[in-house]
Amino acid sequence: MRSRSTALLSIAAVSGLLLAGCASTASPEPTSSSAADSVVTSSVTEPAAAGERVGADGTELEVWSSIVPDESAAATLDEPAEGNQWVTVNVAQWVSEKGQSDVDVAPVLRSTTDESFSADAVSQRSVEVPMTPEKSYTFVWSFQVPEDLVDAETLVVCVGSGDEGCSSLVAE
């Protein structure tokens, strides 16, 4: 009887060690990336699809997901202004120059149906994140958008206020 118990405990211990070896935690450090040749040429009027990397002026981003509209953003950012809704976009971002932070390269949301619309990103983080060149960072950005423009099919996120380096919020 004792040998059965010992054998079962040994099997359980070995299984636990094997499972512990398989589990890994995500590294808090940014990951290296040098895929500048994979940057897709894009603009506000001809945005890249979500999941494609876009860039301009040494800043790049790739849309991973979006929430249009995002009613939960108000819990962190307060209620949007009257007649607006929050739109949230999860992006990977890269920089090519030292000394930049997430706030320095915050993306801009534009609309393909209203050329005059432009919304600056609002961070849900309470701290500024310094960025290392050629490393990938994942950020969540929220934007206040007039209710009549809240449409994932017509909103694009751009690396800056220019007309290039823009990505659709939806995959093709």
C-alpha positions as CSV (number, residue, x, y, z in Angstrom):
1,M,0.0,0.0,0.0
2,R,2.8,2.4,0.9
3,S,4.6,1.8,-2.4
4,R,1.4,2.7,-4.3
5,S,1.1,5.9,-2.4
6,T,4.7,6.7,-3.1
7,A,4.4,5.9,-6.7
8,L,1.3,8.1,-7.1
9,L,2.9,11.0,-5.3
10,S,6.0,10.6,-7.5
11,I,3.9,10.7,-10.6
12,A,2.0,13.7,-9.4
13,A,5.3,15.5,-8.5
14,V,6.8,14.7,-12.0
15,S,3.6,15.9,-13.7
16,G,3.6,19.1,-11.7
17,L,7.3,19.8,-12.7
18,L,6.5,19.1,-16.3
19,L,3.5,21.4,-16.3
20,A,5.5,24.1,-14.5
21,G,8.2,23.8,-17.2
22,C,5.6,24.3,-19.9
23,A,4.1,27.4,-18.4
24,S,5.8,30.6,-19.1
25,T,5.1,34.2,-18.3
26,A,5.1,37.0,-20.8
27,S,8.2,39.1,-20.7
28,P,7.6,42.6,-19.5
29,E,10.3,43.8,-21.8
30,P,9.5,44.8,-25.3
31,T,10.4,42.4,-28.1
32,S,12.9,43.0,-30.8
33,S,11.6,43.7,-34.3
34,S,13.3,44.8,-37.5
35,A,10.7,44.3,-40.1
36,A,10.8,47.7,-41.7
37,D,10.5,46.0,-45.1
38,S,7.1,44.7,-44.0
39,V,5.6,48.2,-43.7
40,V,2.6,48.6,-46.0
41,T,2.2,51.8,-48.0
42,S,-1.1,53.4,-46.8
43,S,-3.1,56.6,-46.5
44,V,-6.3,57.9,-45.0
45,T,-8.1,57.3,-48.3
46,E,-6.4,53.9,-48.9
47,P,-5.7,52.5,-45.4
48,A,-4.0,49.2,-44.8
49,A,-6.1,46.4,-43.2
50,A,-6.0,45.7,-39.5
51,G,-3.0,43.4,-38.8
52,E,-0.8,45.1,-41.4
53,R,2.1,47.3,-40.3
54,V,2.0,51.0,-41.4
55,G,4.4,53.8,-40.8
56,A,5.5,57.3,-41.4
57,D,8.3,59.6,-40.1
58,G,10.1,56.8,-38.1
59,T,6.9,55.7,-36.3
60,E,5.1,52.5,-37.1
61,L,1.9,50.8,-35.8
62,E,-0.2,47.7,-36.4
63,V,-3.8,47.5,-35.3
64,W,-4.5,44.3,-33.4
65,S,-8.1,44.9,-32.3
66,S,-10.7,47.6,-31.8
67,I,-13.9,48.2,-29.9
68,V,-16.3,50.4,-31.7
69,P,-18.0,51.8,-29.7
70,D,-16.3,51.1,-26.4
71,E,-18.8,51.8,-23.5
72,S,-16.4,50.4,-21.0
73,A,-13.8,53.1,-21.6
74,A,-15.8,55.5,-19.5
75,A,-15.0,53.5,-16.4
76,T,-11.3,54.6,-16.8
77,L,-11.6,57.8,-18.8
78,D,-14.9,59.3,-17.6
79,E,-17.9,59.9,-19.9
80,P,-17.2,61.2,-23.4
81,A,-18.4,64.7,-24.3
82,E,-22.1,65.1,-25.2
83,G,-22.8,63.5,-28.6
84,N,-19.5,61.5,-28.6
85,Q,-18.6,57.9,-27.9
86,W,-15.4,56.2,-27.0
87,V,-13.6,54.1,-29.6
88,T,-10.7,51.9,-28.4
89,V,-7.9,50.5,-30.4
90,N,-5.2,48.0,-29.3
91,V,-2.0,48.5,-31.4
92,A,1.6,47.4,-31.6
93,Q,3.9,50.4,-32.0
94,W,7.6,50.9,-32.9
95,V,9.9,53.9,-33.0
96,S,13.2,54.5,-34.8
97,E,14.6,57.3,-32.6
98,K,15.7,57.3,-29.0
99,G,14.1,59.5,-26.4
100,Q,10.5,58.9,-27.4
101,S,7.6,57.8,-25.2
102,D,4.1,56.4,-25.9
103,V,2.7,59.9,-25.5
104,D,5.1,61.3,-28.2
105,V,3.9,58.8,-30.8
106,A,0.2,58.6,-29.8
107,P,-1.8,57.8,-32.9
108,V,-4.6,59.9,-34.4
109,L,-8.0,58.6,-35.4
110,R,-9.4,59.8,-38.8
111,S,-12.5,59.1,-40.8
112,T,-12.8,58.2,-44.5
113,T,-16.2,59.8,-44.7
114,D,-15.4,63.1,-43.0
115,E,-12.0,64.6,-43.9
116,S,-12.3,67.3,-41.3
117,F,-12.5,64.8,-38.4
118,S,-9.4,64.0,-36.4
119,A,-9.2,62.7,-32.8
120,D,-6.1,62.6,-30.6
121,A,-5.5,59.4,-28.7
122,V,-6.2,59.3,-25.0
123,S,-4.2,56.8,-22.9
124,Q,-5.9,54.6,-20.3
125,R,-2.5,54.3,-18.5
126,S,-1.6,56.7,-15.7
127,V,2.2,56.6,-16.6
128,E,4.2,57.6,-19.6
129,V,6.1,54.6,-21.2
130,P,9.6,55.3,-22.5
131,M,10.2,53.5,-25.8
132,T,13.3,51.8,-27.2
133,P,14.0,52.0,-30.9
134,E,13.2,48.8,-32.9
135,K,11.3,47.2,-30.1
136,S,7.6,46.3,-30.2
137,Y,5.2,47.8,-27.6
138,T,1.5,47.1,-27.2
139,F,-0.7,50.0,-26.3
140,V,-4.4,50.6,-25.8
141,W,-5.6,54.0,-27.1
142,S,-9.1,55.5,-26.8
143,F,-10.6,58.3,-28.9
144,Q,-13.7,60.4,-28.6
145,V,-15.7,60.2,-31.8
146,P,-19.0,61.9,-32.7
147,E,-21.8,59.4,-32.6
148,D,-22.6,59.8,-36.4
149,L,-19.0,58.8,-37.2
150,V,-18.7,55.7,-35.0
151,D,-18.3,53.0,-37.7
152,A,-15.4,50.6,-37.7
153,E,-15.6,50.4,-41.5
154,T,-14.9,54.1,-42.0
155,L,-12.5,54.9,-39.1
156,V,-8.7,54.7,-39.6
157,V,-5.9,55.1,-37.1
158,C,-2.8,56.9,-38.3
159,V,0.7,57.2,-36.9
160,G,0.3,61.0,-36.8
161,S,-1.7,63.9,-38.2
162,G,-0.5,63.4,-41.7
163,D,-2.2,61.5,-44.5
164,E,0.1,58.5,-44.6
165,G,0.7,55.6,-42.3
166,C,-3.0,54.7,-41.7
167,S,-4.7,51.4,-40.9
168,S,-8.3,50.4,-41.0
169,L,-9.8,49.1,-37.8
170,V,-11.1,46.0,-39.5
171,A,-9.3,43.2,-41.3
172,E,-10.0,42.5,-44.9
